Amino acid sequence: MIFRSYPLRPGTMPDEDDLEQLREERLEELQERAQEPDEEAVEAQRQQAEAQKKAVLRQHLTDGARQRLNSVKMSRPDFGEQVEQQVVALARSGRIQGKIDEEKMKQLLKELKPDSKSFNVRRR
């Protein structure tokens, strides 16, 4: 909280202009705080979404598939996150029958794998 002090002569009361200026500044501060998202609330929502995602993955993946997905996330976190989002989307839409085993996970990874960029370098 920022407090501003204004020089007043000892024994004098602030006049209406000073009081009005203080009120306006305080109102601006309160409006700025109201517009800023509460960091704790945002963090709590993020953690809740992460917990829900983990629960869906636990429900729809076998241990082997989960291990394979974790291996992918260790080597390529962005791609692993994309695969997780795809599995969650499939589960929420009801397109997963039973659990995804390791073979189905391999197939899903192949389908989602981005095109590899190969470069051929020729030396003359």
Buried (B, 14 or more C-beta within 10 A) or exposed (E): EEEEEEEEEEEEEEEEEEEEEEEEEEEEEEEEEEEEEEEEEEEEEEEEEEEEBEEBBEEBBBEBBBEBBEEBBEEBEEBBEBBBEBBBEBBEEEEBEEEBBBEBBEEBBEEBEEEEEEEEEEEE
